[in-house]
Amino acid sequence: MTRAGAEAGKTAGDGAPRRLPRVRGFAEWPAEGSPKDEGKALRKRIPRGAHATLDLDASRPDAVSAVEESSRGRLPELTPIRVGRMAATPFAFLRGAAGLMAYDLARTPMTRIRAQICGDAHAANFGLYGDARGGLVIDLNDFDETVPGPWEWDLKRLTTSLVLAGREAGADEDRCRKAAYDAVGAYRRTMRLLAKLPVLDAWNAIADEELVSHTDAHDLLGTLERVSEKARHNTSGRFAAKSTEATEDGGRRFVDAPPVLRRVPDAEAAAVAASLEEYAGTLSEDRLPLLARHAVHDVAFRVVGTGSVGTRSYVVLLLDHRGEPLVLQVKEARASALVPHLVTAGFEAPQPEHEGRRVVLGQKRMQVVSDMLLGWTTVDGLPFQVRQFRNRKGSVDPAALAADQMDDYGRMTGALLARAHSHSVDPRLIAGYCGKSEELDEAIAGFAVACADRTEADHSDLVRAVREGRIAAEMGV
């Protein structure tokens, strides 16, 4: 045996560590320092009570300017629909104004702990959807704005939305504030729980069947059961049955249903259909045989929700050999509205190579289970994300909850947000900062009330501008 071979064959003595090379992407052993202690130390620089602060500077955009700026690059004929939806209620205004709130958040105290954040974690962006086995999962479900950023921004947006939804539902001010307070408490306690678990256990912790018990959200059981039953029937097949008609060759095509669904010219449909080849290349190879057993039959344009109205969004009808439908949504992926405000706050915000890829990878980083057909593509030079449409999706309308359910819903969404953040940042770090006391709960609840008041004022300004004809709005669409 050569000397090199002899050296390679040596083993460590009893109790002595084996000397192995440092492997990129893996932790060092023994670990240096304590993430929990590091989190605790941050309290000296940013006291937890400081998160109650909402300072609005004189250069803050007014509501109308913010809405107009966020409409740049959208389809102009759809902008009045977006404005009309935002003008409906203060909660609806918040849903369409992620950029304006990010402007305010960039001027608030931050620990500077960075996680993959949703960027638009309001109370209506949590819901049910189907997994690959036909089961239902509950989690965050909208990631158009996702970026690496301050974890506090998601939590503050969630709590503000809970106050606004509670007010719209008719809950008194104490209940609205308690919903925000309980959301922070659930976030903090969940992060502490995850910090104590082995990493593999923490990664998939709080299974959906345990969520109600974990968050003491028993008053929500009836509501969740009704939403689940409705979600099970919210499928491609049901959508296709209502939105398509038979063609002479035995296939199907979409039927116009303006202003929400409309057929598109042949060239536009062909461009979308052709983009599916690039999309297929973004999927795991084991998904390709599934797509290969479907044929593309038609493409239509479909208007999407409040924050995304005016972006280009298509539904693509696929049929298998039995004529059973699978509908894909091909949705334009714009740059995150948070990016300029992250830069203002001193965070690095690199330009993504593809905005659709940004959305998809951000979603996969935050969800426990993601859509098995999630991918991205490019249509006429613009980036798009692709996903299943009507994949047994269902959601709780927080503004329609009973007053005594608001705090339950707050705890449930707070716990889900903590689980999502823990996939991209060590939970020990955030748990160390949040601690055992309710100081952070109280502070962010105070922020949420103040921010909800500001949002109501912004909404009033927008409604006044619509009434005076300074901005066009199509109401009730």
N, C-alpha and C positions, 0 to 999 in steps of 0.2 A: 504494500500500500504506500502511495506517495505521502509526503509530509502534509501536502494540502488535503489529501483525502483523510489522513489521520486527524488533522485539525477539525475537518468538517464532521467527522464522526464523533467528536467529543460531546458529552452531555454534561449538563450542570450537575454539581454535587447535590446531596440532600439539602433541600430548603433553599438552595441558591437559585436566583432567577436566571432563566436562559436569556442570553443576549441576542435579540432579534432586531432587524433593521426597523427604523421608523417607517411606517406605512402611511403614505399620503391619504388623507380623508378619514383616518381613524384617530381615536384619542390616544394620548400618551399614558403610560403606566410606569410608576405610580402617578396619579393625578396631582397637579400642582394647584394649590389654592382651593377655595370652596365657592362655587357659584352662589350658594345661599348667602354666604358672608358678603360676597360682592354685591348682591342685591340689597342686603341690609345697609351696607355702607352708602349706597345711593340715597338713602333717606336723608343723610346729612346735607347733600347737595340739593336734592329736590324733596322737601318734606311732603309727606303724603297729603297733608292738608292743603298744599299749594294747588292741587288739581281742581279746587273749587273755582279757580280764577278764570274769568272770561273778560278780557280787555279788548274792546272794539276800537281800532284806531281810526283816525279821521280819513284815511285813504281807502277804507273798506268800500268795495263796490256796492252800489245800491242794488236792490232785487232785480229791477228791470235790466240794468246793465249786465248783471251776472247771468240772467237767463239768455239775453241776446248773445253774449260772448260764448256761452256753452252751446249755442245753436249753430255756431260757425262750422261749416263743412257738412251739416246735415241737409237732407233733402228739403228745400224751402217750402214745398207744398204741404209737408207734414208738420212743420213747425207750429202752426196754429193749434193742431191737435195736442202737441206736447204742452204748450202754454195753457190750453184749456184744462188739461189734466192736472197740471201743477196749481192752477188757480182754484181747484175744487175745494181743498182743505189745507190747513197748515201742514198736516202730516204728508199729504201728497206733494206739497211744495218741497219739503225736506227730501223726499225720495228723489226728486229731480235736481237737487241742488248740492250734490256731493262736492263740487268744486268750491262753492261759496263757503260751505262749512269747513273745508280743508284750509281755506284762507284764514279762518278764525283759529283753527286748531294749530296752525303753524306759529301762532303767537301765544300759545299757552305753554306752561311748564311741561317738560318732557324728561323722562329718565334717560332717553337715547338708547334704550334697549330696542333692537330692531327685530321684528318678526315678519313673516309673510302675512300681510293683513288683507282682509277682504276689500277695504277701501270704501265700502258702502254697506256696512253691517247694520242696516236699520232693521226694525222688528219684523218687517214683512219679507225680508230676504232669508228667512229660515223656513224650511218646509220638508215635505216628504217627496221621495222619488224612488224609482225601482232599481234594485240591484240586478246583477246578471242572472240570479236564480229565481227572480220573480218576487223576492221579498221587498219590503219597504224600509227605507232608511230615512232618518231625520237628521238634517244637518244644514249648515249654510248652503245656499244654492244659487247665488248670483255673484259672479267674479269679474264683471266688466272692468272694475277699477283696481283690481288686485295688484299690489306692488310690495316689495320689502319696505317696511316703514314702522313708525312707532306704534306699539301695541295699544297705547292709550287712546289713539285716534279711533280705533274700532269700538272700544268700550264706551267712549264718550258719545259716539254717533248712535250706538245702540240705546244707551240710556236716554238720550234726548228724544229719540223716536218713541220710546215707551211712554214718556210724559205726554207727548203730542197725541199718540194713539189713545191713551187713557182719557185725555180731555175730550177727544172726539167721541169716545164711547160713553161719555157722560159720567166718568168717575170723578170723585171729588179730588181736591188738590193733594190731600194727604195720601190717598191711594196712588195717585200718579207718581208722587215723589217716592213712595214705598216701592213701587215697581222698579224704579231706577236704582234705589238703594239695594233692593234684594238681588238685582241683576249683578251688581258689583260684588256683593257678598258671595253669590254663587260662583262667579268667576274666580274670586280670591280663594275660596275653599276648594274648588276643583283643581286649581293650579297647585295648591298645597298637597292635595291628595296625589296628583300625578307626580309631584316631586319626590314623594316617599316610596313610590312603586319601582320595581325593576323596570328598566327601559322598555323591554318587550311588552310587559303587562300594561305599562302606561300608554304605549302607542295606540292600542285599541281599547283602552279603558272606557268604562261607562257605555256599555252596549245599549242600544236603543230601548230594549225591554227593561233596562235598569234606570232609564233616565228619569221617569216620573218619580220613582222612589228616591233616587239620589238627590233630586232637587225639591222633594216634598211638594210636587205639583199635582196632587191628587184631584184638585178641583177641575183640572183640565182633562181628566180622563174621558169624559163624555164627548167633549169637543174633539179630542184627538181621534177617538173611535169613528166619529162621523166624517172627519177629514180623511181618515184612512180608507173608509169604505168608498168614498167618492173618488179617491186617488186610484184605487184598484181598477176603476172603469175608465180612467182618463188615459186612453191608449191611442196609438197610431190608428188602429182599426176603427175606433169610434170617431176620431177626427176625420178620417178618410170617408167614412160612411156619410158624414154630414156635409163634407166639403168637396166631394168629387162626384163625377158621373161617369157612366160607362162610355167607351168609345167603340167604333165599328170593328176594330181589330181585337176586341175582347179585353183591352186594357182599361185604364181609367184616366181622367184628367180633372184638374181643379175647376171649380165653378166660381165665377166672380161673386164676391160678397163685399162690395165697397162699404166704407172706406178701409176696412180691416184686411180683406183678402182680395187680390186682383191678379188676373192673368198677366203675363209679361210678353213682350215681343219675342219672336223666335230667336233672334240673335242674342238677346239677353238671357233667355232660357238656356241656349246652347253654351254660353260662356260659364254659367253656373254649373251646368252638367259636366262640362269639360274639367272644371276645377276639382271635381271629385277624384280625379287621378292623383293630383298632388296630395289631397286629403288622405287618400288610402296609404300613401307613403309615410304619413305621420302616425299611423296606427301600429300596434304590435302585430307582428306577422301572423299570429294565431287568429286574429280577427278577420283576415282577408278572405278565407273561404266562406265566411258568413256573408260578406258583401258580394262575393262572386256569385252567390245563388240568388241575387236580386237584380232586376233590371230597372233602369231609370225610365220613368214614364212621363213625368211632368214636373214643371217648376212654376211656382207662383210667388208673388211678393206678399208678405204678411207684416202688418204693423205690429210692433212689440210694445212692451210696458213703458211706464212713465219716464224713467230715466233714459231709455234707449229710443224713444220715439224720434223719427227723423233719420235714424241710421238705416242702412240697407240691410234688409233681412228677408231671406227666402225660405220657403219650405219646398223640399224635393220629395216627390212621391216615388218610392221604390215598390215593386211587387215581386213576390217569389213565384215559383212555378204553379202554385195553387191560386194565385191572385191575391194572396194575403199581403197587406200593406206594411211597409216600414217607412216612416216619415222622418227625414233629417231636417234640422234647421241649420241654415248657413247664414250666420249673423255677422255683420261687420264689426270688427274689433278696432275701436278708436284708441288713441293714446289715453292712458289713465288721467282723469281730471286732477289727480293728486300730485302729479309729477312736478309742476312748477312750484307748488307749495312745499313739497319736500325739499326742493332746492333752497327756497327761502328759509326753511328751518335748518339748513346746514347739512342735509343728508345727501349722500351721493345718489344720483338717479340716472344710471346709465341707459342709453337708448337701446331698447330691445331689438333683436334682429327681425322679429315679426310680432306684431301686436296680438295676433291670434294665438301664437305660441305662448306669449306672456300670460294670457288669460288661462289657457289650458294647463300650463305647468303650475301656475298659482293655485288653480282649483285643486289639482292633484296633491299639492303640498298641504292643503288645508283640510280636505275631506278624508274621512276614514275609507269610504267607498266612493268611487267616481263612475260616471257613465262609461261603459265599456267601449263605446264608439266615439269617445271624445277626441277631437283632432282639430287641425287647422288647415287653411288653404288660402289661395289668392285668386281674386276675381277682378279682371280688368285693372290690375295693378294695386288693388286695395286688399288689406288683410282681413280675413274672416276666421271665426271659430266655427266648428261644426259639432253638432251633438244630436242625440235623439230628441225628437219633438214629441211631447205628450208621453213621456216615459213614466207613466203612472205618477205624475206630479200632483201634489196637493199642498195646500198651505192654510195656515190659520190666519184669518184677518184680524190683526191685533186691535184694530179700531172697532171691531164688532164684538169683542169679548165683554162678558159681564164684568162689572167693576171688581167683584171679588176674585176674578181670575187673572187680573193684570199682574199681581205680584208673582203668581205661579208661573205665568208666561215669562216674566222677567228672569226668574231663577233658571228656568229651562234654557232660555237663550244665552244667558250668561255662562252657564256651564258648557254649552256647545261651543261658544266662542273661545273659552279657555282651552278646550280640547283641540280646536283648530289651530290656535296659536302655538300650542305645545309641540306640534310637529316640526316647527322651524326654529324654535328657540328653547333652550334648556329650561324646563319648568322650574327648576331650583332657583334660577336667577330671578324670575318674576315673582315666585313665591316668597323668596327672601325679601324682596322689596315690599310686597303687599302685606306680609306679616299676619299675625293673629288678630290684631285689633280691628275695629270697624272704622278707623280713621279714614281710610281710602273710600269706603262705602259712602260715608257721610259727605266727603268732599266732592266726589263725582256726582252724587245725587244733587248736590247744590249747583254744580255746573250744569247738569241736565235741565234743571228748572230754568236757570238763567238763559241757556241756549234755546230752550223751547219758547220762552218769551220773545227772544230776538227773532226766531223763525216765524212766529205769529205776526210780528210787525212786518217782516219781509213779505209774508203772504198778503197782508193787507195792502202793502205798496203795489204788489203785482195786480191784485184785484182792482185797485183804483186805476192803474194804468190801462187795464183791459176796458174798464167802464168808460174811461175818457178817450178811448180809441188810440192810445199811444203805442199799443202792441196788440197784434191780432191774436184772437183766441177762438177756437172752435170747442164749445162746451159739450159735455155729455157723450163724447166719442170714446 
